[in-house]
Amino acid sequence: MDELDDWPFDDPSIDVAALLQSLRESDADRAAGHTFGEEEIRARYGLPRPGVSDRPVSEPR
């Protein structure tokens, strides 16, 4: 997150504190092993695999 220290946050619609908190939470989730694989994401949002028909992926188990 140090790379964000010098990033220009000129846009008033960006809540910098919330952004940094979200990044911290994401880092903590990843460190704790709370991640999602491609298949889980595709199933959750009904996204087909590349090269497969437009039908939704089956529901997660």
PDBQT receptor file of N, H, CA, C and O in Angstrom, charges set to zero:
ATOM      1  N   MET A   1       0.817  -1.193   0.000  1.00  0.00    +0.000 N 
ATOM      2  CA  MET A   1       0.000   0.000   0.000  1.00  0.00    +0.000 C 
ATOM      3  C   MET A   1       0.862   1.257   0.000  1.00  0.00    +0.000 C 
ATOM      4  O   MET A   1       0.349   2.358  -0.199  1.00  0.00    +0.000 OA
ATOM      5  N   ASP A   2       2.137   1.108   0.217  1.00  0.00    +0.000 N 
ATOM      6  H   ASP A   2       2.554   0.213   0.379  1.00  0.00    +0.000 HD
ATOM      7  CA  ASP A   2       3.008   2.277   0.208  1.00  0.00    +0.000 C 
ATOM      8  C   ASP A   2       2.990   2.991  -1.130  1.00  0.00    +0.000 C 
ATOM      9  O   ASP A   2       3.208   4.201  -1.192  1.00  0.00    +0.000 OA
ATOM     10  N   GLU A   3       2.732   2.248  -2.210  1.00  0.00    +0.000 N 
ATOM     11  H   GLU A   3       2.555   1.265  -2.159  1.00  0.00    +0.000 HD
ATOM     12  CA  GLU A   3       2.713   2.875  -3.523  1.00  0.00    +0.000 C 
ATOM     13  C   GLU A   3       1.554   3.861  -3.668  1.00  0.00    +0.000 C 
ATOM     14  O   GLU A   3       1.553   4.669  -4.596  1.00  0.00    +0.000 OA
ATOM     15  N   LEU A   4       0.576   3.810  -2.776  1.00  0.00    +0.000 N 
ATOM     16  H   LEU A   4       0.577   3.153  -2.022  1.00  0.00    +0.000 HD
ATOM     17  CA  LEU A   4      -0.538   4.757  -2.832  1.00  0.00    +0.000 C 
ATOM     18  C   LEU A   4      -0.211   6.081  -2.155  1.00  0.00    +0.000 C 
ATOM     19  O   LEU A   4      -0.921   7.068  -2.347  1.00  0.00    +0.000 OA
ATOM     20  N   ASP A   5       0.860   6.109  -1.364  1.00  0.00    +0.000 N 
ATOM     21  H   ASP A   5       1.437   5.307  -1.208  1.00  0.00    +0.000 HD
ATOM     22  CA  ASP A   5       1.179   7.317  -0.608  1.00  0.00    +0.000 C 
ATOM     23  C   ASP A   5       1.367   8.548  -1.481  1.00  0.00    +0.000 C 
ATOM     24  O   ASP A   5       1.016   9.655  -1.074  1.00  0.00    +0.000 OA
ATOM     25  N   ASP A   6       1.917   8.365  -2.676  1.00  0.00    +0.000 N 
ATOM     26  H   ASP A   6       2.202   7.465  -3.006  1.00  0.00    +0.000 HD
ATOM     27  CA  ASP A   6       2.158   9.525  -3.538  1.00  0.00    +0.000 C 
ATOM     28  C   ASP A   6       1.180   9.588  -4.711  1.00  0.00    +0.000 C 
ATOM     29  O   ASP A   6       1.366  10.385  -5.632  1.00  0.00    +0.000 OA
ATOM     30  N   TRP A   7       0.149   8.761  -4.683  1.00  0.00    +0.000 N 
ATOM     31  H   TRP A   7      -0.003   8.114  -3.935  1.00  0.00    +0.000 HD
ATOM     32  CA  TRP A   7      -0.838   8.778  -5.751  1.00  0.00    +0.000 C 
ATOM     33  C   TRP A   7      -1.719  10.004  -5.584  1.00  0.00    +0.000 C 
ATOM     34  O   TRP A   7      -2.203  10.266  -4.483  1.00  0.00    +0.000 OA
ATOM     35  N   PRO A   8      -1.938  10.771  -6.667  1.00  0.00    +0.000 N 
ATOM     36  CA  PRO A   8      -2.743  12.000  -6.536  1.00  0.00    +0.000 C 
ATOM     37  C   PRO A   8      -4.231  11.708  -6.371  1.00  0.00    +0.000 C 
ATOM     38  O   PRO A   8      -4.883  11.218  -7.292  1.00  0.00    +0.000 OA
ATOM     39  N   PHE A   9      -4.752  12.011  -5.207  1.00  0.00    +0.000 N 
ATOM     40  H   PHE A   9      -4.222  12.409  -4.459  1.00  0.00    +0.000 HD
ATOM     41  CA  PHE A   9      -6.171  11.820  -4.930  1.00  0.00    +0.000 C 
ATOM     42  C   PHE A   9      -6.892  13.160  -5.058  1.00  0.00    +0.000 C 
ATOM     43  O   PHE A   9      -7.406  13.698  -4.078  1.00  0.00    +0.000 OA
ATOM     44  N   ASP A  10      -6.921  13.685  -6.269  1.00  0.00    +0.000 N 
ATOM     45  H   ASP A  10      -6.503  13.248  -7.066  1.00  0.00    +0.000 HD
ATOM     46  CA  ASP A  10      -7.559  14.978  -6.502  1.00  0.00    +0.000 C 
ATOM     47  C   ASP A  10      -9.075  14.869  -6.636  1.00  0.00    +0.000 C 
ATOM     48  O   ASP A  10      -9.785  15.865  -6.492  1.00  0.00    +0.000 OA
ATOM     49  N   ASP A  11      -9.568  13.680  -6.908  1.00  0.00    +0.000 N 
ATOM     50  H   ASP A  11      -8.992  12.871  -7.026  1.00  0.00    +0.000 HD
ATOM     51  CA  ASP A  11     -10.996  13.485  -7.106  1.00  0.00    +0.000 C 
ATOM     52  C   ASP A  11     -11.686  13.460  -5.742  1.00  0.00    +0.000 C 
ATOM     53  O   ASP A  11     -11.444  12.553  -4.946  1.00  0.00    +0.000 OA
ATOM     54  N   PRO A  12     -12.545  14.449  -5.464  1.00  0.00    +0.000 N 
ATOM     55  CA  PRO A  12     -13.192  14.511  -4.145  1.00  0.00    +0.000 C 
ATOM     56  C   PRO A  12     -14.163  13.357  -3.890  1.00  0.00    +0.000 C 
ATOM     57  O   PRO A  12     -14.560  13.128  -2.747  1.00  0.00    +0.000 OA
ATOM     58  N   SER A  13     -14.549  12.630  -4.940  1.00  0.00    +0.000 N 
ATOM     59  H   SER A  13     -14.226  12.817  -5.868  1.00  0.00    +0.000 HD
ATOM     60  CA  SER A  13     -15.479  11.518  -4.743  1.00  0.00    +0.000 C 
ATOM     61  C   SER A  13     -14.776  10.277  -4.194  1.00  0.00    +0.000 C 
ATOM     62  O   SER A  13     -15.437   9.319  -3.793  1.00  0.00    +0.000 OA
ATOM     63  N   ILE A  14     -13.447  10.285  -4.171  1.00  0.00    +0.000 N 
ATOM     64  H   ILE A  14     -12.909  11.063  -4.497  1.00  0.00    +0.000 HD
ATOM     65  CA  ILE A  14     -12.695   9.146  -3.649  1.00  0.00    +0.000 C 
ATOM     66  C   ILE A  14     -12.513   9.310  -2.147  1.00  0.00    +0.000 C 
ATOM     67  O   ILE A  14     -11.919  10.283  -1.683  1.00  0.00    +0.000 OA
ATOM     68  N   ASP A  15     -13.023   8.359  -1.406  1.00  0.00    +0.000 N 
ATOM     69  H   ASP A  15     -13.506   7.568  -1.783  1.00  0.00    +0.000 HD
ATOM     70  CA  ASP A  15     -12.852   8.348   0.044  1.00  0.00    +0.000 C 
ATOM     71  C   ASP A  15     -11.563   7.579   0.324  1.00  0.00    +0.000 C 
ATOM     72  O   ASP A  15     -11.563   6.350   0.383  1.00  0.00    +0.000 OA
ATOM     73  N   VAL A  16     -10.475   8.310   0.493  1.00  0.00    +0.000 N 
ATOM     74  H   VAL A  16     -10.475   9.309   0.445  1.00  0.00    +0.000 HD
ATOM     75  CA  VAL A  16      -9.154   7.708   0.640  1.00  0.00    +0.000 C 
ATOM     76  C   VAL A  16      -9.098   6.785   1.852  1.00  0.00    +0.000 C 
ATOM     77  O   VAL A  16      -8.529   5.697   1.768  1.00  0.00    +0.000 OA
ATOM     78  N   ALA A  17      -9.669   7.192   2.958  1.00  0.00    +0.000 N 
ATOM     79  H   ALA A  17     -10.131   8.076   3.026  1.00  0.00    +0.000 HD
ATOM     80  CA  ALA A  17      -9.647   6.357   4.159  1.00  0.00    +0.000 C 
ATOM     81  C   ALA A  17     -10.367   5.029   3.909  1.00  0.00    +0.000 C 
ATOM     82  O   ALA A  17      -9.883   3.975   4.321  1.00  0.00    +0.000 OA
ATOM     83  N   ALA A  18     -11.510   5.077   3.242  1.00  0.00    +0.000 N 
ATOM     84  H   ALA A  18     -11.903   5.934   2.907  1.00  0.00    +0.000 HD
ATOM     85  CA  ALA A  18     -12.262   3.856   2.947  1.00  0.00    +0.000 C 
ATOM     86  C   ALA A  18     -11.495   2.974   1.963  1.00  0.00    +0.000 C 
ATOM     87  O   ALA A  18     -11.500   1.750   2.090  1.00  0.00    +0.000 OA
ATOM     88  N   LEU A  19     -10.844   3.591   0.990  1.00  0.00    +0.000 N 
ATOM     89  H   LEU A  19     -10.840   4.586   0.886  1.00  0.00    +0.000 HD
ATOM     90  CA  LEU A  19     -10.044   2.843   0.024  1.00  0.00    +0.000 C 
ATOM     91  C   LEU A  19      -8.903   2.113   0.728  1.00  0.00    +0.000 C 
ATOM     92  O   LEU A  19      -8.683   0.925   0.490  1.00  0.00    +0.000 OA
ATOM     93  N   LEU A  20      -8.185   2.811   1.584  1.00  0.00    +0.000 N 
ATOM     94  H   LEU A  20      -8.363   3.776   1.778  1.00  0.00    +0.000 HD
ATOM     95  CA  LEU A  20      -7.076   2.197   2.311  1.00  0.00    +0.000 C 
ATOM     96  C   LEU A  20      -7.568   1.086   3.235  1.00  0.00    +0.000 C 
ATOM     97  O   LEU A  20      -6.916   0.048   3.351  1.00  0.00    +0.000 OA
ATOM     98  N   GLN A  21      -8.710   1.290   3.894  1.00  0.00    +0.000 N 
ATOM     99  H   GLN A  21      -9.240   2.133   3.799  1.00  0.00    +0.000 HD
ATOM    100  CA  GLN A  21      -9.277   0.256   4.763  1.00  0.00    +0.000 C 
ATOM    101  C   GLN A  21      -9.650  -0.980   3.947  1.00  0.00    +0.000 C 
ATOM    102  O   GLN A  21      -9.405  -2.107   4.376  1.00  0.00    +0.000 OA
ATOM    103  N   SER A  22     -10.235  -0.771   2.786  1.00  0.00    +0.000 N 
ATOM    104  H   SER A  22     -10.434   0.145   2.437  1.00  0.00    +0.000 HD
ATOM    105  CA  SER A  22     -10.608  -1.885   1.924  1.00  0.00    +0.000 C 
ATOM    106  C   SER A  22      -9.372  -2.668   1.482  1.00  0.00    +0.000 C 
ATOM    107  O   SER A  22      -9.395  -3.898   1.438  1.00  0.00    +0.000 OA
ATOM    108  N   LEU A  23      -8.303  -1.957   1.156  1.00  0.00    +0.000 N 
ATOM    109  H   LEU A  23      -8.285  -0.958   1.191  1.00  0.00    +0.000 HD
ATOM    110  CA  LEU A  23      -7.060  -2.624   0.764  1.00  0.00    +0.000 C 
ATOM    111  C   LEU A  23      -6.473  -3.422   1.928  1.00  0.00    +0.000 C 
ATOM    112  O   LEU A  23      -5.979  -4.532   1.732  1.00  0.00    +0.000 OA
ATOM    113  N   ARG A  24      -6.525  -2.864   3.126  1.00  0.00    +0.000 N 
ATOM    114  H   ARG A  24      -6.926  -1.962   3.285  1.00  0.00    +0.000 HD
ATOM    115  CA  ARG A  24      -6.034  -3.589   4.308  1.00  0.00    +0.000 C 
ATOM    116  C   ARG A  24      -6.843  -4.871   4.532  1.00  0.00    +0.000 C 
ATOM    117  O   ARG A  24      -6.283  -5.932   4.807  1.00  0.00    +0.000 OA
ATOM    118  N   GLU A  25      -8.164  -4.752   4.411  1.00  0.00    +0.000 N 
ATOM    119  H   GLU A  25      -8.618  -3.890   4.188  1.00  0.00    +0.000 HD
ATOM    120  CA  GLU A  25      -9.025  -5.918   4.593  1.00  0.00    +0.000 C 
ATOM    121  C   GLU A  25      -8.751  -6.976   3.524  1.00  0.00    +0.000 C 
ATOM    122  O   GLU A  25      -8.735  -8.172   3.816  1.00  0.00    +0.000 OA
ATOM    123  N   SER A  26      -8.537  -6.531   2.296  1.00  0.00    +0.000 N 
ATOM    124  H   SER A  26      -8.550  -5.560   2.059  1.00  0.00    +0.000 HD
ATOM    125  CA  SER A  26      -8.227  -7.467   1.212  1.00  0.00    +0.000 C 
ATOM    126  C   SER A  26      -6.919  -8.189   1.472  1.00  0.00    +0.000 C 
ATOM    127  O   SER A  26      -6.826  -9.402   1.282  1.00  0.00    +0.000 OA
ATOM    128  N   ASP A  27      -5.912  -7.453   1.905  1.00  0.00    +0.000 N 
ATOM    129  H   ASP A  27      -5.987  -6.468   2.059  1.00  0.00    +0.000 HD
ATOM    130  CA  ASP A  27      -4.621  -8.062   2.227  1.00  0.00    +0.000 C 
ATOM    131  C   ASP A  27      -4.763  -9.074   3.355  1.00  0.00    +0.000 C 
ATOM    132  O   ASP A  27      -4.173 -10.153   3.303  1.00  0.00    +0.000 OA
ATOM    133  N   ALA A  28      -5.547  -8.729   4.377  1.00  0.00    +0.000 N 
ATOM    134  H   ALA A  28      -6.026  -7.852   4.419  1.00  0.00    +0.000 HD
ATOM    135  CA  ALA A  28      -5.751  -9.638   5.510  1.00  0.00    +0.000 C 
ATOM    136  C   ALA A  28      -6.506 -10.895   5.072  1.00  0.00    +0.000 C 
ATOM    137  O   ALA A  28      -6.163 -12.001   5.491  1.00  0.00    +0.000 OA
ATOM    138  N   ASP A  29      -7.522 -10.732   4.238  1.00  0.00    +0.000 N 
ATOM    139  H   ASP A  29      -7.800  -9.834   3.898  1.00  0.00    +0.000 HD
ATOM    140  CA  ASP A  29      -8.267 -11.885   3.731  1.00  0.00    +0.000 C 
ATOM    141  C   ASP A  29      -7.349 -12.825   2.956  1.00  0.00    +0.000 C 
ATOM    142  O   ASP A  29      -7.376 -14.040   3.154  1.00  0.00    +0.000 OA
ATOM    143  N   ARG A  30      -6.549 -12.255   2.084  1.00  0.00    +0.000 N 
ATOM    144  H   ARG A  30      -6.527 -11.268   1.923  1.00  0.00    +0.000 HD
ATOM    145  CA  ARG A  30      -5.638 -13.066   1.275  1.00  0.00    +0.000 C 
ATOM    146  C   ARG A  30      -4.630 -13.789   2.165  1.00  0.00    +0.000 C 
ATOM    147  O   ARG A  30      -4.357 -14.972   1.963  1.00  0.00    +0.000 OA
ATOM    148  N   ALA A  31      -4.081 -13.083   3.144  1.00  0.00    +0.000 N 
ATOM    149  H   ALA A  31      -4.302 -12.122   3.308  1.00  0.00    +0.000 HD
ATOM    150  CA  ALA A  31      -3.103 -13.683   4.057  1.00  0.00    +0.000 C 
ATOM    151  C   ALA A  31      -3.723 -14.824   4.866  1.00  0.00    +0.000 C 
ATOM    152  O   ALA A  31      -3.042 -15.791   5.206  1.00  0.00    +0.000 OA
ATOM    153  N   ALA A  32      -5.009 -14.707   5.169  1.00  0.00    +0.000 N 
ATOM    154  H   ALA A  32      -5.563 -13.922   4.892  1.00  0.00    +0.000 HD
ATOM    155  CA  ALA A  32      -5.709 -15.735   5.939  1.00  0.00    +0.000 C 
ATOM    156  C   ALA A  32      -6.207 -16.882   5.058  1.00  0.00    +0.000 C 
ATOM    157  O   ALA A  32      -6.805 -17.838   5.551  1.00  0.00    +0.000 OA
ATOM    158  N   GLY A  33      -5.956 -16.778   3.758  1.00  0.00    +0.000 N 
ATOM    159  H   GLY A  33      -5.470 -16.002   3.357  1.00  0.00    +0.000 HD
ATOM    160  CA  GLY A  33      -6.378 -17.836   2.846  1.00  0.00    +0.000 C 
ATOM    161  C   GLY A  33      -7.807 -17.721   2.377  1.00  0.00    +0.000 C 
ATOM    162  O   GLY A  33      -8.343 -18.657   1.785  1.00  0.00    +0.000 OA
ATOM    163  N   HIS A  34      -8.435 -16.583   2.633  1.00  0.00    +0.000 N 
ATOM    164  H   HIS A  34      -8.000 -15.822   3.114  1.00  0.00    +0.000 HD
ATOM    165  CA  HIS A  34      -9.819 -16.367   2.199  1.00  0.00    +0.000 C 
ATOM    166  C   HIS A  34      -9.812 -15.825   0.777  1.00  0.00    +0.000 C 
ATOM    167  O   HIS A  34      -9.913 -14.618   0.558  1.00  0.00    +0.000 OA
ATOM    168  N   THR A  35      -9.694 -16.723  -0.176  1.00  0.00    +0.000 N 
ATOM    169  H   THR A  35      -9.612 -17.704   0.001  1.00  0.00    +0.000 HD
ATOM    170  CA  THR A  35      -9.646 -16.322  -1.577  1.00  0.00    +0.000 C 
ATOM    171  C   THR A  35     -10.691 -17.103  -2.362  1.00  0.00    +0.000 C 
ATOM    172  O   THR A  35     -11.271 -18.061  -1.851  1.00  0.00    +0.000 OA
ATOM    173  N   PHE A  36     -10.927 -16.698  -3.589  1.00  0.00    +0.000 N 
ATOM    174  H   PHE A  36     -10.456 -15.920  -4.004  1.00  0.00    +0.000 HD
ATOM    175  CA  PHE A  36     -11.868 -17.359  -4.464  1.00  0.00    +0.000 C 
ATOM    176  C   PHE A  36     -11.154 -17.748  -5.744  1.00  0.00    +0.000 C 
ATOM    177  O   PHE A  36     -10.349 -16.982  -6.274  1.00  0.00    +0.000 OA
ATOM    178  N   GLY A  37     -11.449 -18.930  -6.234  1.00  0.00    +0.000 N 
ATOM    179  H   GLY A  37     -12.103 -19.552  -5.804  1.00  0.00    +0.000 HD
ATOM    180  CA  GLY A  37     -10.893 -19.390  -7.492  1.00  0.00    +0.000 C 
ATOM    181  C   GLY A  37     -11.774 -18.972  -8.657  1.00  0.00    +0.000 C 
ATOM    182  O   GLY A  37     -12.894 -18.494  -8.479  1.00  0.00    +0.000 OA
ATOM    183  N   GLU A  38     -11.233 -19.165  -9.858  1.00  0.00    +0.000 N 
ATOM    184  H   GLU A  38     -10.323 -19.553 -10.003  1.00  0.00    +0.000 HD
ATOM    185  CA  GLU A  38     -11.958 -18.786 -11.068  1.00  0.00    +0.000 C 
ATOM    186  C   GLU A  38     -13.320 -19.466 -11.146  1.00  0.00    +0.000 C 
ATOM    187  O   GLU A  38     -14.316 -18.819 -11.469  1.00  0.00    +0.000 OA
ATOM    188  N   GLU A  39     -13.374 -20.757 -10.857  1.00  0.00    +0.000 N 
ATOM    189  H   GLU A  39     -12.565 -21.283 -10.596  1.00  0.00    +0.000 HD
ATOM    190  CA  GLU A  39     -14.643 -21.483 -10.960  1.00  0.00    +0.000 C 
ATOM    191  C   GLU A  39     -15.680 -20.953  -9.974  1.00  0.00    +0.000 C 
ATOM    192  O   GLU A  39     -16.857 -20.840 -10.315  1.00  0.00    +0.000 OA
ATOM    193  N   GLU A  40     -15.253 -20.630  -8.760  1.00  0.00    +0.000 N 
ATOM    194  H   GLU A  40     -14.296 -20.722  -8.484  1.00  0.00    +0.000 HD
ATOM    195  CA  GLU A  40     -16.188 -20.088  -7.764  1.00  0.00    +0.000 C 
ATOM    196  C   GLU A  40     -16.756 -18.747  -8.221  1.00  0.00    +0.000 C 
ATOM    197  O   GLU A  40     -17.950 -18.487  -8.066  1.00  0.00    +0.000 OA
ATOM    198  N   ILE A  41     -15.903 -17.903  -8.779  1.00  0.00    +0.000 N 
ATOM    199  H   ILE A  41     -14.934 -18.114  -8.904  1.00  0.00    +0.000 HD
ATOM    200  CA  ILE A  41     -16.345 -16.588  -9.252  1.00  0.00    +0.000 C 
ATOM    201  C   ILE A  41     -17.286 -16.744 -10.435  1.00  0.00    +0.000 C 
ATOM    202  O   ILE A  41     -18.332 -16.096 -10.483  1.00  0.00    +0.000 OA
ATOM    203  N   ARG A  42     -16.928 -17.599 -11.392  1.00  0.00    +0.000 N 
ATOM    204  H   ARG A  42     -16.079 -18.126 -11.352  1.00  0.00    +0.000 HD
ATOM    205  CA  ARG A  42     -17.797 -17.813 -12.555  1.00  0.00    +0.000 C 
ATOM    206  C   ARG A  42     -19.155 -18.362 -12.127  1.00  0.00    +0.000 C 
ATOM    207  O   ARG A  42     -20.187 -17.935 -12.644  1.00  0.00    +0.000 OA
ATOM    208  N   ALA A  43     -19.162 -19.309 -11.183  1.00  0.00    +0.000 N 
ATOM    209  H   ALA A  43     -18.323 -19.656 -10.763  1.00  0.00    +0.000 HD
ATOM    210  CA  ALA A  43     -20.424 -19.884 -10.713  1.00  0.00    +0.000 C 
ATOM    211  C   ALA A  43     -21.265 -18.844  -9.984  1.00  0.00    +0.000 C 
ATOM    212  O   ALA A  43     -22.474 -18.765 -10.197  1.00  0.00    +0.000 OA
ATOM    213  N   ARG A  44     -20.647 -18.065  -9.144  1.00  0.00    +0.000 N 
ATOM    214  H   ARG A  44     -19.665 -18.130  -8.971  1.00  0.00    +0.000 HD
ATOM    215  CA  ARG A  44     -21.377 -17.065  -8.355  1.00  0.00    +0.000 C 
ATOM    216  C   ARG A  44     -22.072 -16.038  -9.247  1.00  0.00    +0.000 C 
ATOM    217  O   ARG A  44     -23.203 -15.635  -8.973  1.00  0.00    +0.000 OA
ATOM    218  N   TYR A  45     -21.390 -15.615 -10.318  1.00  0.00    +0.000 N 
ATOM    219  H   TYR A  45     -20.472 -15.942 -10.540  1.00  0.00    +0.000 HD
ATOM    220  CA  TYR A  45     -21.935 -14.566 -11.177  1.00  0.00    +0.000 C 
ATOM    221  C   TYR A  45     -22.492 -15.100 -12.495  1.00  0.00    +0.000 C 
ATOM    222  O   TYR A  45     -22.857 -14.319 -13.374  1.00  0.00    +0.000 OA
ATOM    223  N   GLY A  46     -22.559 -16.413 -12.640  1.00  0.00    +0.000 N 
ATOM    224  H   GLY A  46     -22.262 -17.048 -11.927  1.00  0.00    +0.000 HD
ATOM    225  CA  GLY A  46     -23.139 -17.003 -13.839  1.00  0.00    +0.000 C 
ATOM    226  C   GLY A  46     -22.350 -16.729 -15.099  1.00  0.00    +0.000 C 
ATOM    227  O   GLY A  46     -22.932 -16.549 -16.169  1.00  0.00    +0.000 OA
ATOM    228  N   LEU A  47     -21.029 -16.693 -14.989  1.00  0.00    +0.000 N 
ATOM    229  H   LEU A  47     -20.556 -16.839 -14.120  1.00  0.00    +0.000 HD
ATOM    230  CA  LEU A  47     -20.178 -16.399 -16.138  1.00  0.00    +0.000 C 
ATOM    231  C   LEU A  47     -19.702 -17.687 -16.797  1.00  0.00    +0.000 C 
ATOM    232  O   LEU A  47     -19.238 -18.599 -16.112  1.00  0.00    +0.000 OA
ATOM    233  N   PRO A  48     -19.812 -17.770 -18.121  1.00  0.00    +0.000 N 
ATOM    234  CA  PRO A  48     -19.333 -18.971 -18.803  1.00  0.00    +0.000 C 
ATOM    235  C   PRO A  48     -17.807 -18.982 -18.889  1.00  0.00    +0.000 C 
ATOM    236  O   PRO A  48     -17.155 -17.943 -18.791  1.00  0.00    +0.000 OA
ATOM    237  N   ARG A  49     -17.268 -20.158 -19.070  1.00  0.00    +0.000 N 
ATOM    238  H   ARG A  49     -17.798 -21.002 -19.150  1.00  0.00    +0.000 HD
ATOM    239  CA  ARG A  49     -15.826 -20.266 -19.310  1.00  0.00    +0.000 C 
ATOM    240  C   ARG A  49     -15.537 -19.751 -20.711  1.00  0.00    +0.000 C 
ATOM    241  O   ARG A  49     -16.409 -19.810 -21.578  1.00  0.00    +0.000 OA
ATOM    242  N   PRO A  50     -14.340 -19.250 -20.949  1.00  0.00    +0.000 N 
ATOM    243  CA  PRO A  50     -13.992 -18.805 -22.305  1.00  0.00    +0.000 C 
ATOM    244  C   PRO A  50     -14.152 -19.958 -23.295  1.00  0.00    +0.000 C 
ATOM    245  O   PRO A  50     -13.729 -21.083 -23.027  1.00  0.00    +0.000 OA
ATOM    246  N   GLY A  51     -14.759 -19.668 -24.428  1.00  0.00    +0.000 N 
ATOM    247  H   GLY A  51     -15.103 -18.754 -24.645  1.00  0.00    +0.000 HD
ATOM    248  CA  GLY A  51     -14.930 -20.669 -25.462  1.00  0.00    +0.000 C 
ATOM    249  C   GLY A  51     -16.113 -21.596 -25.249  1.00  0.00    +0.000 C 
ATOM    250  O   GLY A  51     -16.320 -22.522 -26.034  1.00  0.00    +0.000 OA
ATOM    251  N   VAL A  52     -16.893 -21.364 -24.200  1.00  0.00    +0.000 N 
ATOM    252  H   VAL A  52     -16.725 -20.612 -23.562  1.00  0.00    +0.000 HD
ATOM    253  CA  VAL A  52     -18.068 -22.188 -23.908  1.00  0.00    +0.000 C 
ATOM    254  C   VAL A  52     -19.299 -21.376 -24.278  1.00  0.00    +0.000 C 
ATOM    255  O   VAL A  52     -19.244 -20.148 -24.336  1.00  0.00    +0.000 OA
ATOM    256  N   SER A  53     -20.402 -22.054 -24.525  1.00  0.00    +0.000 N 
ATOM    257  H   SER A  53     -20.447 -23.052 -24.478  1.00  0.00    +0.000 HD
ATOM    258  CA  SER A  53     -21.629 -21.354 -24.912  1.00  0.00    +0.000 C 
ATOM    259  C   SER A  53     -22.019 -20.293 -23.886  1.00  0.00    +0.000 C 
ATOM    260  O   SER A  53     -21.417 -20.196 -22.816  1.00  0.00    +0.000 OA
ATOM    261  N   ASP A  54     -23.021 -19.512 -24.222  1.00  0.00    +0.000 N 
ATOM    262  H   ASP A  54     -23.510 -19.591 -25.091  1.00  0.00    +0.000 HD
ATOM    263  CA  ASP A  54     -23.458 -18.412 -23.360  1.00  0.00    +0.000 C 
ATOM    264  C   ASP A  54     -24.297 -18.873 -22.174  1.00  0.00    +0.000 C 
ATOM    265  O   ASP A  54     -24.793 -18.035 -21.421  1.00  0.00    +0.000 OA
ATOM    266  N   ARG A  55     -24.469 -20.168 -21.988  1.00  0.00    +0.000 N 
ATOM    267  H   ARG A  55     -24.066 -20.848 -22.599  1.00  0.00    +0.000 HD
ATOM    268  CA  ARG A  55     -25.287 -20.623 -20.863  1.00  0.00    +0.000 C 
ATOM    269  C   ARG A  55     -24.561 -20.360 -19.548  1.00  0.00    +0.000 C 
ATOM    270  O   ARG A  55     -23.335 -20.456 -19.494  1.00  0.00    +0.000 OA
ATOM    271  N   PRO A  56     -25.299 -20.030 -18.483  1.00  0.00    +0.000 N 
ATOM    272  CA  PRO A  56     -24.657 -19.774 -17.184  1.00  0.00    +0.000 C 
ATOM    273  C   PRO A  56     -24.012 -21.033 -16.614  1.00  0.00    +0.000 C 
ATOM    274  O   PRO A  56     -24.431 -22.154 -16.906  1.00  0.00    +0.000 OA
ATOM    275  N   VAL A  57     -23.017 -20.830 -15.822  1.00  0.00    +0.000 N 
ATOM    276  H   VAL A  57     -22.677 -19.920 -15.585  1.00  0.00    +0.000 HD
ATOM    277  CA  VAL A  57     -22.358 -21.925 -15.117  1.00  0.00    +0.000 C 
ATOM    278  C   VAL A  57     -23.308 -22.413 -14.033  1.00  0.00    +0.000 C 
ATOM    279  O   VAL A  57     -24.079 -21.623 -13.489  1.00  0.00    +0.000 OA
ATOM    280  N   SER A  58     -23.266 -23.694 -13.713  1.00  0.00    +0.000 N 
ATOM    281  H   SER A  58     -22.640 -24.337 -14.155  1.00  0.00    +0.000 HD
ATOM    282  CA  SER A  58     -24.171 -24.235 -12.695  1.00  0.00    +0.000 C 
ATOM    283  C   SER A  58     -23.936 -23.573 -11.349  1.00  0.00    +0.000 C 
ATOM    284  O   SER A  58     -22.877 -22.999 -11.094  1.00  0.00    +0.000 OA
ATOM    285  N   GLU A  59     -24.937 -23.666 -10.504  1.00  0.00    +0.000 N 
ATOM    286  H   GLU A  59     -25.796 -24.132 -10.712  1.00  0.00    +0.000 HD
ATOM    287  CA  GLU A  59     -24.857 -23.072  -9.169  1.00  0.00    +0.000 C 
ATOM    288  C   GLU A  59     -23.737 -23.721  -8.370  1.00  0.00    +0.000 C 
ATOM    289  O   GLU A  59     -23.447 -24.903  -8.551  1.00  0.00    +0.000 OA
ATOM    290  N   PRO A  60     -23.096 -22.940  -7.471  1.00  0.00    +0.000 N 
ATOM    291  CA  PRO A  60     -22.036 -23.518  -6.640  1.00  0.00    +0.000 C 
ATOM    292  C   PRO A  60     -22.600 -24.573  -5.697  1.00  0.00    +0.000 C 
ATOM    293  O   PRO A  60     -23.771 -24.522  -5.319  1.00  0.00    +0.000 OA
ATOM    294  N   ARG A  61     -21.768 -25.511  -5.329  1.00  0.00    +0.000 N 
ATOM    295  H   ARG A  61     -20.817 -25.552  -5.636  1.00  0.00    +0.000 HD
ATOM    296  CA  ARG A  61     -22.200 -26.587  -4.427  1.00  0.00    +0.000 C 
ATOM    297  C   ARG A  61     -22.170 -26.153  -3.005  1.00  0.00    +0.000 C 
ATOM    298  O   ARG A  61     -22.503 -26.934  -2.114  1.00  0.00    +0.000 OA
TER     299      ARG A  61
